[in-house]
Amino acid sequence: MPKMNLSHFEAAILFALFSSAVLGVITKRTDAERLRYGVRCFVYFVAALIGLGWLMHFGHG
Amino acid sequence: MPTTPTKAAAEPAPPIGKWAPPVLLGWLIPGGGHFLLKRTGRGALLAVSVLSMFLLGLMMRGAMFQPQTGDILTTIIYCGGFLGDLASGLLYLLTSWLGYTQADMAGHVHDYGTKFLVAAGLMNVLAMVDAYEIATGKKD
């Protein structure tokens, strides 16, 4: 099994992508709603990622 | 004076033969429950997502949790992590049988790997719940 080295950002984006896909598939009732919800989850994940990143940056001074 | 019922009548539990096969198959093979219920597209998306998370976790050399008890936090983290790993079904069982062992090491890549392995199992639990709801007619 090859070893993979990812940055924090790359790993978190991949996590957000696959988690959003699953959340989109299982929660809504129509395909259009699923797609919208999946995209919205992904955007929220990325927004939280960037927001928390900046918060930690300023928190550490 | 007429009395109004305060609680709706409890629904009878769905027969186990109806939901157990897709839920068990969904545990063993991520997305398998959806395939059994003829939800091929959704099953494929779930299978790809869970499998990708699990493989990425392995490639990042994530650690598998072993159940440990001690103080409350240790018990929750290690037993919960073990259950999360186990929820990946055949992926976890095959990985263990093939001898994958990885010590819990410092470093963000290992740490992400461990989280990816547990999250793959937790996503599979959500897929199993979805398969249960489809099998019992609560969802299309």
N, CA and C atoms of all chains as a GROMACS GRO file, in nm:
protein
  603
    1MET      N    1   0.085  -0.121   0.000
    1MET     CA    2   0.000   0.000   0.000
    1MET      C    3   0.088   0.125   0.000
    2PRO      N    4   0.077   0.212  -0.102
    2PRO     CA    5   0.164   0.331  -0.105
    2PRO      C    6   0.133   0.425   0.011
    3LYS      N    7   0.238   0.494   0.055
    3LYS     CA    8   0.217   0.589   0.164
    3LYS      C    9   0.183   0.724   0.104
    4MET      N   10   0.094   0.794   0.170
    4MET     CA   11   0.046   0.922   0.115
    4MET      C   12   0.076   1.034   0.214
    5ASN      N   13   0.130   1.141   0.163
    5ASN     CA   14   0.155   1.258   0.247
    5ASN      C   15   0.068   1.372   0.199
    6LEU      N   16  -0.019   1.417   0.284
    6LEU     CA   17  -0.108   1.527   0.247
    6LEU      C   18  -0.091   1.640   0.346
    7SER      N   19  -0.118   1.762   0.300
    7SER     CA   20  -0.116   1.875   0.392
    7SER      C   21  -0.247   1.872   0.472
    8HIS      N   22  -0.253   1.952   0.577
    8HIS     CA   23  -0.378   1.964   0.655
    8HIS      C   24  -0.493   1.999   0.563
    9PHE      N   25  -0.469   2.096   0.475
    9PHE     CA   26  -0.577   2.146   0.390
    9PHE      C   27  -0.627   2.038   0.295
   10GLU      N   28  -0.533   1.968   0.231
   10GLU     CA   29  -0.573   1.862   0.136
   10GLU      C   30  -0.652   1.752   0.206
   11ALA      N   31  -0.602   1.709   0.323
   11ALA     CA   32  -0.671   1.602   0.397
   11ALA      C   33  -0.811   1.647   0.438
   12ALA      N   34  -0.821   1.771   0.486
   12ALA     CA   35  -0.951   1.820   0.533
   12ALA      C   36  -1.049   1.837   0.416
   13ILE      N   37  -0.997   1.878   0.300
   13ILE     CA   38  -1.085   1.893   0.182
   13ILE      C   39  -1.137   1.756   0.137
   14LEU      N   40  -1.049   1.655   0.138
   14LEU     CA   41  -1.093   1.520   0.101
   14LEU      C   42  -1.196   1.468   0.200
   15PHE      N   43  -1.172   1.493   0.328
   15PHE     CA   44  -1.268   1.452   0.432
   15PHE      C   45  -1.403   1.519   0.406
   16ALA      N   46  -1.399   1.648   0.379
   16ALA     CA   47  -1.523   1.723   0.353
   16ALA      C   48  -1.596   1.669   0.231
   17LEU      N   49  -1.519   1.637   0.128
   17LEU     CA   50  -1.579   1.590   0.003
   17LEU      C   51  -1.656   1.458   0.023
   18PHE      N   52  -1.591   1.360   0.083
   18PHE     CA   53  -1.655   1.229   0.098
   18PHE      C   54  -1.767   1.234   0.203
   19SER      N   55  -1.747   1.309   0.310
   19SER     CA   56  -1.853   1.320   0.411
   19SER      C   57  -1.975   1.387   0.352
   20SER      N   58  -1.955   1.492   0.273
   20SER     CA   59  -2.067   1.564   0.211
   20SER      C   60  -2.142   1.474   0.114
   21ALA      N   61  -2.067   1.391   0.040
   21ALA     CA   62  -2.132   1.299  -0.055
   21ALA      C   63  -2.224   1.204   0.020
   22VAL      N   64  -2.175   1.148   0.132
   22VAL     CA   65  -2.258   1.053   0.208
   22VAL      C   66  -2.378   1.126   0.269
   23LEU      N   67  -2.354   1.242   0.329
   23LEU     CA   68  -2.465   1.316   0.392
   23LEU      C   69  -2.570   1.354   0.288
   24GLY      N   70  -2.524   1.392   0.169
   24GLY     CA   71  -2.618   1.427   0.062
   24GLY      C   72  -2.701   1.306   0.019
   25VAL      N   73  -2.637   1.191   0.006
   25VAL     CA   74  -2.706   1.072  -0.043
   25VAL      C   75  -2.812   1.024   0.056
   26ILE      N   76  -2.781   1.030   0.186
   26ILE     CA   77  -2.872   0.964   0.282
   26ILE      C   78  -2.982   1.054   0.337
   27THR      N   79  -2.970   1.187   0.318
   27THR     CA   80  -3.065   1.270   0.393
   27THR      C   81  -3.190   1.308   0.315
   28LYS      N   82  -3.179   1.343   0.192
   28LYS     CA   83  -3.295   1.402   0.122
   28LYS      C   84  -3.369   1.299   0.037
   29ARG      N   85  -3.479   1.344  -0.022
   29ARG     CA   86  -3.568   1.249  -0.090
   29ARG      C   87  -3.558   1.251  -0.242
   30THR      N   88  -3.520   1.362  -0.301
   30THR     CA   89  -3.504   1.364  -0.448
   30THR      C   90  -3.358   1.389  -0.483
   31ASP      N   91  -3.321   1.351  -0.606
   31ASP     CA   92  -3.181   1.366  -0.645
   31ASP      C   93  -3.137   1.512  -0.645
   32ALA      N   94  -3.226   1.601  -0.688
   32ALA     CA   95  -3.190   1.744  -0.692
   32ALA      C   96  -3.165   1.796  -0.550
   33GLU      N   97  -3.251   1.754  -0.455
   33GLU     CA   98  -3.233   1.795  -0.315
   33GLU      C   99  -3.104   1.738  -0.258
   34ARG      N  100  -3.075   1.613  -0.295
   34ARG     CA  101  -2.952   1.548  -0.245
   34ARG      C  102  -2.829   1.623  -0.293
   35LEU      N  103  -2.830   1.659  -0.422
   35LEU     CA  104  -2.715   1.730  -0.478
   35LEU      C  105  -2.698   1.866  -0.409
   36ARG      N  106  -2.808   1.938  -0.394
   36ARG     CA  107  -2.802   2.070  -0.329
   36ARG      C  108  -2.750   2.058  -0.186
   37TYR      N  109  -2.802   1.958  -0.113
   37TYR     CA  110  -2.762   1.942   0.027
   37TYR      C  111  -2.615   1.901   0.037
   38GLY      N  112  -2.573   1.813  -0.054
   38GLY     CA  113  -2.432   1.770  -0.054
   38GLY      C  114  -2.339   1.887  -0.080
   39VAL      N  115  -2.375   1.969  -0.179
   39VAL     CA  116  -2.291   2.086  -0.211
   39VAL      C  117  -2.291   2.184  -0.093
   40ARG      N  118  -2.410   2.202  -0.033
   40ARG     CA  119  -2.418   2.296   0.080
   40ARG      C  120  -2.331   2.247   0.198
   41CYS      N  121  -2.337   2.116   0.225
   41CYS     CA  122  -2.253   2.060   0.333
   41CYS      C  123  -2.106   2.083   0.304
   42PHE      N  124  -2.066   2.061   0.179
   42PHE     CA  125  -1.926   2.078   0.142
   42PHE      C  126  -1.882   2.224   0.164
   43VAL      N  127  -1.968   2.317   0.122
   43VAL     CA  128  -1.937   2.460   0.139
   43VAL      C  129  -1.925   2.493   0.288
   44TYR      N  130  -2.016   2.438   0.370
   44TYR     CA  131  -2.009   2.463   0.515
   44TYR      C  132  -1.881   2.405   0.575
   45PHE      N  133  -1.846   2.284   0.531
   45PHE     CA  134  -1.721   2.223   0.580
   45PHE      C  135  -1.602   2.314   0.549
   46VAL      N  136  -1.595   2.360   0.424
   46VAL     CA  137  -1.479   2.441   0.381
   46VAL      C  138  -1.480   2.576   0.454
   47ALA      N  139  -1.599   2.634   0.471
   47ALA     CA  140  -1.608   2.762   0.543
   47ALA      C  141  -1.561   2.744   0.688
   48ALA      N  142  -1.604   2.634   0.752
   48ALA     CA  143  -1.561   2.608   0.890
   48ALA      C  144  -1.411   2.584   0.895
   49LEU      N  145  -1.360   2.515   0.796
   49LEU     CA  146  -1.216   2.485   0.790
   49LEU      C  147  -1.134   2.614   0.783
   50ILE      N  148  -1.175   2.703   0.692
   50ILE     CA  149  -1.101   2.828   0.675
   50ILE      C  150  -1.120   2.919   0.796
   51GLY      N  151  -1.244   2.925   0.846
   51GLY     CA  152  -1.273   3.009   0.962
   51GLY      C  153  -1.195   2.965   1.084
   52LEU      N  154  -1.198   2.833   1.113
   52LEU     CA  155  -1.125   2.782   1.230
   52LEU      C  156  -0.974   2.796   1.211
   53GLY      N  157  -0.929   2.783   1.087
   53GLY     CA  158  -0.786   2.802   1.058
   53GLY      C  159  -0.740   2.943   1.094
   54TRP      N  160  -0.818   3.042   1.052
   54TRP     CA  161  -0.784   3.181   1.084
   54TRP      C  162  -0.794   3.206   1.236
   55LEU      N  163  -0.897   3.146   1.299
   55LEU     CA  164  -0.915   3.163   1.444
   55LEU      C  165  -0.792   3.111   1.518
   56MET      N  166  -0.742   2.992   1.477
   56MET     CA  167  -0.624   2.936   1.542
   56MET      C  168  -0.500   3.021   1.513
   57HIS      N  169  -0.496   3.075   1.389
   57HIS     CA  170  -0.383   3.160   1.353
   57HIS      C  171  -0.376   3.282   1.445
   58PHE      N  172  -0.490   3.348   1.464
   58PHE     CA  173  -0.491   3.466   1.552
   58PHE      C  174  -0.479   3.427   1.699
   59GLY      N  175  -0.535   3.311   1.734
   59GLY     CA  176  -0.527   3.263   1.872
   59GLY      C  177  -0.384   3.237   1.915
   60HIS      N  178  -0.302   3.188   1.822
   60HIS     CA  179  -0.164   3.160   1.856
   60HIS      C  180  -0.078   3.287   1.855
   61GLY      N  181  -0.131   3.393   1.797
   61GLY     CA  182  -0.059   3.521   1.799
   61GLY      C  183   0.056   3.529   1.699
   62MET      N  184  -6.845   1.309   2.855
   62MET     CA  185  -6.747   1.396   2.791
   62MET      C  186  -6.645   1.311   2.714
   63PRO      N  187  -6.631   1.336   2.585
   63PRO     CA  188  -6.539   1.249   2.508
   63PRO      C  189  -6.394   1.276   2.546
   64THR      N  190  -6.320   1.171   2.552
   64THR     CA  191  -6.176   1.187   2.582
   64THR      C  192  -6.096   1.182   2.452
   65THR      N  193  -5.997   1.269   2.445
   65THR     CA  194  -5.912   1.270   2.325
   65THR      C  195  -5.784   1.193   2.354
   66PRO      N  196  -5.743   1.112   2.261
   66PRO     CA  197  -5.618   1.036   2.286
   66PRO      C  198  -5.500   1.131   2.295
   67THR      N  199  -5.416   1.110   2.396
   67THR     CA  200  -5.299   1.198   2.413
   67THR      C  201  -5.180   1.152   2.332
   68LYS      N  202  -5.176   1.022   2.302
   68LYS     CA  203  -5.061   0.970   2.228
   68LYS      C  204  -5.111   0.895   2.106
   69ALA      N  205  -5.038   0.907   1.999
   69ALA     CA  206  -5.072   0.827   1.881
   69ALA      C  207  -5.042   0.681   1.910
   70ALA      N  208  -5.121   0.593   1.851
   70ALA     CA  209  -5.097   0.451   1.873
   70ALA      C  210  -4.958   0.414   1.823
   71ALA      N  211  -4.888   0.334   1.905
   71ALA     CA  212  -4.752   0.296   1.866
   71ALA      C  213  -4.754   0.208   1.741
   72GLU      N  214  -4.662   0.240   1.649
   72GLU     CA  215  -4.656   0.160   1.526
   72GLU      C  216  -4.594   0.025   1.558
   73PRO      N  217  -4.644  -0.081   1.496
   73PRO     CA  218  -4.580  -0.212   1.520
   73PRO      C  219  -4.440  -0.213   1.458
   74ALA      N  220  -4.349  -0.283   1.527
   74ALA     CA  221  -4.211  -0.290   1.477
   74ALA      C  222  -4.208  -0.364   1.344
   75PRO      N  223  -4.132  -0.315   1.247
   75PRO     CA  224  -4.125  -0.386   1.118
   75PRO      C  225  -4.059  -0.523   1.136
   76PRO      N  226  -4.102  -0.622   1.058
   76PRO     CA  227  -4.045  -0.757   1.074
   76PRO      C  228  -3.895  -0.758   1.045
   77ILE      N  229  -3.823  -0.831   1.127
   77ILE     CA  230  -3.676  -0.832   1.118
   77ILE      C  231  -3.628  -0.887   0.983
   78GLY      N  232  -3.706  -0.981   0.927
   78GLY     CA  233  -3.666  -1.040   0.799
   78GLY      C  234  -3.665  -0.940   0.686
   79LYS      N  235  -3.736  -0.829   0.706
   79LYS     CA  236  -3.745  -0.728   0.601
   79LYS      C  237  -3.622  -0.636   0.599
   80TRP      N  238  -3.574  -0.601   0.719
   80TRP     CA  239  -3.465  -0.502   0.722
   80TRP      C  240  -3.328  -0.561   0.757
   81ALA      N  241  -3.325  -0.676   0.821
   81ALA     CA  242  -3.194  -0.730   0.863
   81ALA      C  243  -3.101  -0.762   0.745
   82PRO      N  244  -3.149  -0.827   0.637
   82PRO     CA  245  -3.054  -0.857   0.527
   82PRO      C  246  -2.988  -0.732   0.467
   83PRO      N  247  -3.065  -0.625   0.430
   83PRO     CA  248  -2.993  -0.508   0.376
   83PRO      C  249  -2.902  -0.439   0.477
   84VAL      N  250  -2.943  -0.438   0.605
   84VAL     CA  251  -2.858  -0.372   0.706
   84VAL      C  252  -2.729  -0.452   0.726
   85LEU      N  253  -2.741  -0.584   0.736
   85LEU     CA  254  -2.621  -0.666   0.756
   85LEU      C  255  -2.529  -0.661   0.634
   86LEU      N  256  -2.591  -0.668   0.515
   86LEU     CA  257  -2.509  -0.661   0.392
   86LEU      C  258  -2.444  -0.522   0.381
   87GLY      N  259  -2.518  -0.420   0.423
   87GLY     CA  260  -2.464  -0.284   0.421
   87GLY      C  261  -2.346  -0.267   0.516
   88TRP      N  262  -2.350  -0.342   0.628
   88TRP     CA  263  -2.237  -0.337   0.720
   88TRP      C  264  -2.116  -0.406   0.658
   89LEU      N  265  -2.140  -0.528   0.606
   89LEU     CA  266  -2.028  -0.605   0.552
   89LEU      C  267  -1.966  -0.537   0.430
   90ILE      N  268  -2.053  -0.494   0.335
   90ILE     CA  269  -2.004  -0.431   0.212
   90ILE      C  270  -2.067  -0.293   0.205
   91PRO      N  271  -1.990  -0.187   0.225
   91PRO     CA  272  -2.050  -0.052   0.220
   91PRO      C  273  -2.129  -0.030   0.090
   92GLY      N  274  -2.253   0.014   0.105
   92GLY     CA  275  -2.340   0.034  -0.012
   92GLY      C  276  -2.414  -0.092  -0.052
   93GLY      N  277  -2.378  -0.207   0.006
   93GLY     CA  278  -2.438  -0.335  -0.032
   93GLY      C  279  -2.588  -0.341  -0.002
   94GLY      N  280  -2.629  -0.281   0.109
   94GLY     CA  281  -2.771  -0.280   0.144
   94GLY      C  282  -2.853  -0.206   0.039
   95HIS      N  283  -2.797  -0.097  -0.012
   95HIS     CA  284  -2.867  -0.020  -0.116
   95HIS      C  285  -2.873  -0.098  -0.247
   96PHE      N  286  -2.765  -0.171  -0.278
   96PHE     CA  287  -2.767  -0.255  -0.399
   96PHE      C  288  -2.876  -0.362  -0.387
   97LEU      N  289  -2.886  -0.421  -0.268
   97LEU     CA  290  -2.988  -0.525  -0.246
   97LEU      C  291  -3.128  -0.467  -0.262
   98LEU      N  292  -3.144  -0.341  -0.223
   98LEU     CA  293  -3.276  -0.277  -0.232
   98LEU      C  294  -3.297  -0.207  -0.366
   99LYS      N  295  -3.207  -0.234  -0.460
   99LYS     CA  296  -3.216  -0.181  -0.597
   99LYS      C  297  -3.199  -0.029  -0.604
  100ARG      N  298  -3.126   0.028  -0.508
  100ARG     CA  299  -3.090   0.171  -0.514
  100ARG      C  300  -2.944   0.177  -0.559
  101THR      N  301  -2.922   0.141  -0.687
  101THR     CA  302  -2.786   0.120  -0.735
  101THR      C  303  -2.701   0.246  -0.734
  102GLY      N  304  -2.757   0.357  -0.781
  102GLY     CA  305  -2.680   0.481  -0.790
  102GLY      C  306  -2.636   0.528  -0.653
  103ARG      N  307  -2.730   0.529  -0.558
  103ARG     CA  308  -2.696   0.574  -0.423
  103ARG      C  309  -2.600   0.476  -0.356
  104GLY      N  310  -2.621   0.347  -0.382
  104GLY     CA  311  -2.530   0.246  -0.326
  104GLY      C  312  -2.388   0.265  -0.378
  105ALA      N  313  -2.377   0.296  -0.507
  105ALA     CA  314  -2.244   0.315  -0.567
  105ALA      C  315  -2.175   0.438  -0.505
  106LEU      N  316  -2.251   0.546  -0.487
  106LEU     CA  317  -2.192   0.667  -0.427
  106LEU      C  318  -2.145   0.640  -0.284
  107LEU      N  319  -2.227   0.567  -0.208
  107LEU     CA  320  -2.190   0.535  -0.069
  107LEU      C  321  -2.068   0.444  -0.068
  108ALA      N  322  -2.068   0.344  -0.157
  108ALA     CA  323  -1.954   0.250  -0.161
  108ALA      C  324  -1.825   0.324  -0.195
  109VAL      N  325  -1.831   0.411  -0.297
  109VAL     CA  326  -1.711   0.484  -0.338
  109VAL      C  327  -1.662   0.576  -0.224
  110SER      N  328  -1.756   0.644  -0.158
  110SER     CA  329  -1.717   0.738  -0.052
  110SER      C  330  -1.654   0.665   0.066
  111VAL      N  331  -1.720   0.558   0.114
  111VAL     CA  332  -1.669   0.486   0.231
  111VAL      C  333  -1.536   0.418   0.196
  112LEU      N  334  -1.531   0.353   0.079
  112LEU     CA  335  -1.408   0.284   0.038
  112LEU      C  336  -1.293   0.383   0.022
  113SER      N  337  -1.321   0.500  -0.038
  113SER     CA  338  -1.215   0.599  -0.057
  113SER      C  339  -1.163   0.649   0.076
  114MET      N  340  -1.255   0.677   0.170
  114MET     CA  341  -1.211   0.726   0.301
  114MET      C  342  -1.126   0.620   0.370
  115PHE      N  343  -1.169   0.495   0.362
  115PHE     CA  344  -1.095   0.388   0.428
  115PHE      C  345  -0.956   0.372   0.366
  116LEU      N  346  -0.950   0.369   0.232
  116LEU     CA  347  -0.820   0.351   0.166
  116LEU      C  348  -0.727   0.470   0.191
  117LEU      N  349  -0.784   0.591   0.190
  117LEU     CA  350  -0.700   0.708   0.221
  117LEU      C  351  -0.646   0.697   0.364
  118GLY      N  352  -0.731   0.650   0.455
  118GLY     CA  353  -0.686   0.630   0.595
  118GLY      C  354  -0.571   0.532   0.602
  119LEU      N  355  -0.580   0.423   0.525
  119LEU     CA  356  -0.471   0.325   0.525
  119LEU      C  357  -0.344   0.385   0.463
  120MET      N  358  -0.361   0.460   0.352
  120MET     CA  359  -0.244   0.517   0.285
  120MET      C  360  -0.178   0.626   0.370
  121MET      N  361  -0.256   0.686   0.458
  121MET     CA  362  -0.196   0.785   0.550
  121MET      C  363  -0.143   0.717   0.676
  122ARG      N  364  -0.148   0.580   0.674
  122ARG     CA  365  -0.097   0.501   0.786
  122ARG      C  366  -0.166   0.537   0.918
  123GLY      N  367  -0.300   0.542   0.910
  123GLY     CA  368  -0.378   0.566   1.031
  123GLY      C  369  -0.375   0.445   1.122
  124ALA      N  370  -0.395   0.468   1.250
  124ALA     CA  371  -0.394   0.357   1.347
  124ALA      C  372  -0.536   0.305   1.367
  125MET      N  373  -0.547   0.173   1.387
  125MET     CA  374  -0.675   0.112   1.422
  125MET      C  375  -0.687   0.112   1.575
  126PHE      N  376  -0.804   0.144   1.624
  126PHE     CA  377  -0.824   0.146   1.769
  126PHE      C  378  -0.844   0.004   1.822
  127GLN      N  379  -0.787  -0.023   1.938
  127GLN     CA  380  -0.815  -0.145   2.012
  127GLN      C  381  -0.890  -0.104   2.138
  128PRO      N  382  -0.995  -0.182   2.175
  128PRO     CA  383  -1.073  -0.141   2.293
  128PRO      C  384  -0.986  -0.140   2.419
  129GLN      N  385  -0.993  -0.030   2.491
  129GLN     CA  386  -0.918  -0.016   2.617
  129GLN      C  387  -1.010   0.048   2.718
  130THR      N  388  -0.994   0.010   2.842
  130THR     CA  389  -1.073   0.076   2.947
  130THR      C  390  -0.977   0.141   3.046
  131GLY      N  391  -1.027   0.236   3.117
  131GLY     CA  392  -0.947   0.308   3.215
  131GLY      C  393  -1.035   0.422   3.265
  132ASP      N  394  -0.986   0.544   3.256
  132ASP     CA  395  -1.073   0.656   3.292
  132ASP      C  396  -1.178   0.674   3.183
  133ILE      N  397  -1.278   0.753   3.210
  133ILE     CA  398  -1.395   0.762   3.122
  133ILE      C  399  -1.357   0.807   2.981
  134LEU      N  400  -1.262   0.902   2.973
  134LEU     CA  401  -1.222   0.953   2.842
  134LEU      C  402  -1.151   0.845   2.760
  135THR      N  403  -1.063   0.770   2.824
  135THR     CA  404  -0.992   0.661   2.755
  135THR      C  405  -1.091   0.558   2.704
  136THR      N  406  -1.188   0.522   2.790
  136THR     CA  407  -1.287   0.421   2.751
  136THR      C  408  -1.368   0.469   2.631
  137ILE      N  409  -1.413   0.595   2.636
  137ILE     CA  410  -1.495   0.648   2.527
  137ILE      C  411  -1.415   0.653   2.398
  138ILE      N  412  -1.293   0.704   2.404
  138ILE     CA  413  -1.212   0.721   2.282
  138ILE      C  414  -1.175   0.585   2.222
  139TYR      N  415  -1.124   0.494   2.304
  139TYR     CA  416  -1.074   0.368   2.248
  139TYR      C  417  -1.185   0.271   2.212
  140CYS      N  418  -1.287   0.259   2.299
  140CYS     CA  419  -1.398   0.167   2.266
  140CYS      C  420  -1.482   0.227   2.152
  141GLY      N  421  -1.505   0.358   2.156
  141GLY     CA  422  -1.581   0.424   2.049
  141GLY      C  423  -1.506   0.416   1.917
  142GLY      N  424  -1.375   0.439   1.923
  142GLY     CA  425  -1.292   0.431   1.802
  142GLY      C  426  -1.291   0.291   1.744
  143PHE      N  427  -1.286   0.190   1.833
  143PHE     CA  428  -1.289   0.051   1.787
  143PHE      C  429  -1.421   0.022   1.717
  144LEU      N  430  -1.532   0.067   1.777
  144LEU     CA  431  -1.663   0.044   1.715
  144LEU      C  432  -1.672   0.116   1.580
  145GLY      N  433  -1.614   0.237   1.573
  145GLY     CA  434  -1.612   0.311   1.446
  145GLY      C  435  -1.534   0.236   1.339
  146ASP      N  436  -1.418   0.182   1.378
  146ASP     CA  437  -1.338   0.103   1.283
  146ASP      C  438  -1.415  -0.021   1.238
  147LEU      N  439  -1.476  -0.089   1.336
  147LEU     CA  440  -1.548  -0.215   1.309
  147LEU      C  441  -1.667  -0.192   1.216
  148ALA      N  442  -1.723  -0.071   1.219
  148ALA     CA  443  -1.842  -0.042   1.137
  148ALA      C  444  -1.811  -0.041   0.988
  149SER      N  445  -1.684  -0.043   0.951
  149SER     CA  446  -1.650  -0.051   0.807
  149SER      C  447  -1.670  -0.190   0.752
  150GLY      N  448  -1.701  -0.287   0.838
  150GLY     CA  449  -1.735  -0.422   0.794
  150GLY      C  450  -1.618  -0.499   0.738
  151LEU      N  451  -1.637  -0.553   0.618
  151LEU     CA  452  -1.536  -0.639   0.557
  151LEU      C  453  -1.403  -0.565   0.537
  152LEU      N  454  -1.410  -0.435   0.512
  152LEU     CA  455  -1.286  -0.358   0.493
  152LEU      C  456  -1.199  -0.369   0.619
  153TYR      N  457  -1.261  -0.351   0.736
  153TYR     CA  458  -1.187  -0.360   0.862
  153TYR      C  459  -1.140  -0.503   0.886
  154LEU      N  460  -1.232  -0.600   0.865
  154LEU     CA  461  -1.198  -0.739   0.894
  154LEU      C  462  -1.083  -0.786   0.806
  155LEU      N  463  -1.089  -0.754   0.675
  155LEU     CA  464  -0.982  -0.793   0.583
  155LEU      C  465  -0.849  -0.729   0.623
  156THR      N  466  -0.856  -0.601   0.655
  156THR     CA  467  -0.734  -0.528   0.692
  156THR      C  468  -0.670  -0.591   0.815
  157SER      N  469  -0.754  -0.627   0.913
  157SER     CA  470  -0.700  -0.690   1.034
  157SER      C  471  -0.645  -0.828   1.003
  158TRP      N  472  -0.721  -0.907   0.925
  158TRP     CA  473  -0.676  -1.043   0.894
  158TRP      C  474  -0.547  -1.041   0.812
  159LEU      N  475  -0.529  -0.940   0.727
  159LEU     CA  476  -0.409  -0.933   0.646
  159LEU      C  477  -0.290  -0.875   0.723
  160GLY      N  478  -0.313  -0.845   0.849
  160GLY     CA  479  -0.202  -0.809   0.937
  160GLY      C  480  -0.164  -0.663   0.941
  161TYR      N  481  -0.257  -0.573   0.904
  161TYR     CA  482  -0.223  -0.430   0.912
  161TYR      C  483  -0.211  -0.388   1.058
  162THR      N  484  -0.096  -0.339   1.094
  162THR     CA  485  -0.080  -0.282   1.228
  162THR      C  486  -0.005  -0.151   1.213
  163GLN      N  487  -0.048  -0.053   1.282
  163GLN     CA  488   0.018   0.077   1.276
  163GLN      C  489   0.012   0.137   1.416
  164ALA      N  490   0.128   0.163   1.470
  164ALA     CA  491   0.131   0.225   1.603
  164ALA      C  492   0.077   0.367   1.593
  165ASP      N  493   0.020   0.415   1.702
  165ASP     CA  494  -0.030   0.553   1.708
  165ASP      C  495   0.090   0.646   1.718
  166MET      N  496   0.119   0.715   1.606
  166MET     CA  497   0.240   0.799   1.601
  166MET      C  498   0.204   0.946   1.595
  167ALA      N  499   0.300   1.028   1.634
  167ALA     CA  500   0.278   1.173   1.625
  167ALA      C  501   0.288   1.215   1.479
  168GLY      N  502   0.217   1.319   1.442
  168GLY     CA  503   0.223   1.369   1.304
  168GLY      C  504   0.083   1.384   1.248
  169HIS      N  505   0.064   1.492   1.174
  169HIS     CA  506  -0.072   1.521   1.132
  169HIS      C  507  -0.124   1.422   1.028
  170VAL      N  508  -0.034   1.362   0.947
  170VAL     CA  509  -0.080   1.268   0.844
  170VAL      C  510  -0.134   1.141   0.909
  171HIS      N  511  -0.060   1.085   1.005
  171HIS     CA  512  -0.107   0.967   1.078
  171HIS      C  513  -0.239   0.997   1.149
  172ASP      N  514  -0.244   1.115   1.206
  172ASP     CA  515  -0.363   1.156   1.283
  172ASP      C  516  -0.485   1.164   1.191
  173TYR      N  517  -0.468   1.226   1.075
  173TYR     CA  518  -0.578   1.231   0.978
  173TYR      C  519  -0.615   1.090   0.933
  174GLY      N  520  -0.516   1.006   0.913
  174GLY     CA  521  -0.541   0.868   0.869
  174GLY      C  522  -0.631   0.794   0.968
  175THR      N  523  -0.599   0.810   1.097
  175THR     CA  524  -0.680   0.746   1.202
  175THR      C  525  -0.824   0.797   1.196
  176LYS      N  526  -0.837   0.927   1.176
  176LYS     CA  527  -0.973   0.986   1.171
  176LYS      C  528  -1.047   0.941   1.044
  177PHE      N  529  -0.977   0.928   0.935
  177PHE     CA  530  -1.041   0.882   0.811
  177PHE      C  531  -1.093   0.738   0.829
  178LEU      N  532  -1.014   0.654   0.897
  178LEU     CA  533  -1.056   0.515   0.916
  178LEU      C  534  -1.184   0.508   1.001
  179VAL      N  535  -1.188   0.586   1.109
  179VAL     CA  536  -1.307   0.586   1.195
  179VAL      C  537  -1.426   0.650   1.121
  180ALA      N  538  -1.399   0.760   1.050
  180ALA     CA  539  -1.508   0.829   0.981
  180ALA      C  540  -1.569   0.741   0.871
  181ALA      N  541  -1.486   0.659   0.806
  181ALA     CA  542  -1.539   0.567   0.704
  181ALA      C  543  -1.643   0.475   0.768
  182GLY      N  544  -1.612   0.424   0.888
  182GLY     CA  545  -1.707   0.338   0.959
  182GLY      C  546  -1.832   0.413   0.998
  183LEU      N  547  -1.816   0.536   1.045
  183LEU     CA  548  -1.933   0.614   1.087
  183LEU      C  549  -2.023   0.647   0.968
  184MET      N  550  -1.960   0.675   0.853
  184MET     CA  551  -2.040   0.699   0.731
  184MET      C  552  -2.116   0.573   0.692
  185ASN      N  553  -2.052   0.459   0.716
  185ASN     CA  554  -2.120   0.332   0.684
  185ASN      C  555  -2.238   0.309   0.778
  186VAL      N  556  -2.227   0.354   0.902
  186VAL     CA  557  -2.341   0.344   0.995
  186VAL      C  558  -2.458   0.426   0.941
  187LEU      N  559  -2.429   0.548   0.892
  187LEU     CA  560  -2.536   0.631   0.833
  187LEU      C  561  -2.598   0.561   0.713
  188ALA      N  562  -2.515   0.496   0.632
  188ALA     CA  563  -2.567   0.423   0.515
  188ALA      C  564  -2.655   0.307   0.560
  189MET      N  565  -2.617   0.240   0.670
  189MET     CA  566  -2.698   0.129   0.721
  189MET      C  567  -2.834   0.178   0.772
  190VAL      N  568  -2.833   0.293   0.838
  190VAL     CA  569  -2.960   0.350   0.886
  190VAL      C  570  -3.049   0.385   0.767
  191ASP      N  571  -2.988   0.439   0.662
  191ASP     CA  572  -3.064   0.473   0.541
  191ASP      C  573  -3.123   0.346   0.478
  192ALA      N  574  -3.042   0.239   0.473
  192ALA     CA  575  -3.091   0.111   0.417
  192ALA      C  576  -3.207   0.059   0.501
  193TYR      N  577  -3.197   0.074   0.634
  193TYR     CA  578  -3.306   0.030   0.723
  193TYR      C  579  -3.435   0.107   0.691
  194GLU      N  580  -3.422   0.238   0.676
  194GLU     CA  581  -3.540   0.321   0.649
  194GLU      C  582  -3.603   0.288   0.514
  195ILE      N  583  -3.518   0.258   0.415
  195ILE     CA  584  -3.572   0.221   0.283
  195ILE      C  585  -3.642   0.084   0.293
  196ALA      N  586  -3.577  -0.009   0.363
  196ALA     CA  587  -3.632  -0.145   0.372
  196ALA      C  588  -3.766  -0.148   0.445
  197THR      N  589  -3.782  -0.060   0.544
  197THR     CA  590  -3.906  -0.060   0.622
  197THR      C  591  -4.010   0.036   0.564
  198GLY      N  592  -3.980   0.098   0.452
  198GLY     CA  593  -4.078   0.182   0.385
  198GLY      C  594  -4.091   0.322   0.442
  199LYS      N  595  -3.999   0.361   0.533
  199LYS     CA  596  -4.006   0.497   0.589
  199LYS      C  597  -3.951   0.599   0.491
  200LYS      N  598  -3.883   0.550   0.390
  200LYS     CA  599  -3.816   0.637   0.294
  200LYS      C  600  -3.823   0.571   0.157
  201ASP      N  601  -3.819   0.652   0.053
  201ASP     CA  602  -3.825   0.596  -0.083
  201ASP      C  603  -3.691   0.533  -0.119
   0.00000   0.00000   0.00000
